[in-house]
Amino acid sequence: MVELSRPIKFEEVDAANIVFFARYLNYAHEAMEHFFGGLPGGYAGLIVGRRIGFPAVHAEVKFSAPVRFGDGLRIEIGVDKLGNRSVVFRYRMYRTSDGTLAADVSHTVVVSDLAAVRSCEMPSDVRALLQAHVTGS
């Protein structure tokens, strides 16, 4: 499992001072970028340099508790399922103020050749990184 902690910015909350629901998918993408940071060039190296992308094909979010401006999130990133050309990421997002689970995100992506705009076999280094974080939960 990989972790990312981040503050909640004022621009991310709504008039009720809680994080706007759609932001959680942004946080998931930010966490995915962080996840690939261990590879040479990180996420940007995959996208820009190697032209390997991870477009979303499915996402589900279960909200459990609100998060407010001034709080933060601790995001645990794992892999629920690893296929030949797809990955199901799991992001568990906890309020940093008290450790309460705020959101649980399941995010399915397809490994893609960005030049051809189609799915492709997973590069071996990407597979190894993903395999190391399979939780199967």
N, C-alpha and C positions, 0 to 999 in steps of 0.2 A: 504494500500500500504506500502511496505517495501522499504527502500532505501539503496543503497551501493555506496560509492564513492571510486574510485581507480585511481592511477596514470597510465599513459601510460609509459611503460618501453621501453628502446631502442631496446631490442630484439623483441618487438612486431610490429615494423614498417618495411616497405620494403625499397627498394632503393629510392623511392620517398618521404620517411620520413612520410608516412601515415600508419595507422594501416592496416596490412594485413587482407583482408576480412574474412578469416577463424577464426581469433582471436575472432570475435564477438560471435561465438558459445561458445568459451571458457569463455568469459565474462558472457554469459548467465548461464553457468553451475556454475561458481563462485557465481553468484547472487542467484541461486537456493540453493546452499549450505548455503549461508548467510541467506536466507529466513527461512530455517529450524533450524536456530540457537536458536530459542526460545523454542524448545522442549528439554526435558532432554537428554543430550548427543549430541544434535545438529544433523547435517547431518551424521556425523561419527557414532553416536549412532544408527541411523536408519539402516545404511548400515552394519556396523560391528557387533553391538550388537543385533539388532532385526532382521537383515537379510531382511529388507524391502528396495527395490530399486525402481528407477524411470527411467527405460530405455526410451530413446527417440524413438518415432515412426514417428514424423513429425517435421520439422522445416522450417520456412520461415523467411527471413531477407529482410527488405527494408532499403537501405542505402540512407541517405539524405545529409550528409555533412562529409567531411574527419575529422579525428582526428589525431593529430601529436604527435611525441615524445615531452615530456615536458608538454603536456596538461594532462587532466584527463577526466574521465567519471563519471557522476552521473547516476546511474541506478535505475530506478523505477521499482519495481517488483510487479505485480498484477496477479490475476487469472481471465482469461476471461471466462472459462467454467470449471465447476466441475461436473464430472460424478461419477458413483459408483466405477469405477476402473481406471479412467483416469483424467488428469488435463491438461488444456491448460494454460500455463503461458504466460504472456506478459511482455517483458522487453523493456522499453523505455530508450535509452541511449543518454544522453545529454553531449555535450562538457562543461567542467567546465569553460573554459575561457570566454564563452559568452552565455551559456545556449541554444545553438542551438541543435535541435534534430539531432543526427548523425545516429542512427539506431533504427529500431523498429523490435523486434524479437518476433515471435509467436513460442512456443515450446510445443509440445504435448508429454506427458509422460504417461506411464501405470504403475500403482502401482503393484509391483511384489514381490512375495515370492522368494528370491534369492536362498534359499535351493532347492526349487522345480523347479525353473526357469519357472514360469508361473504367470499370473496375479492373483491378490488376492483382497479381499475386503479391503477397505481403513481402517486402524486403526482409531478409534474415535478421538484420539488427533490430528492426521494428518488432518482428515476431518475438525475438529474445526478450526485449524490454517488456512487451505486453505479457508474455508468458510468466515472467518473474513476478507479476502482480495479479495473477488470476486468483480471485477469491472464491468464485462460484457461489456467492451468497444469494 
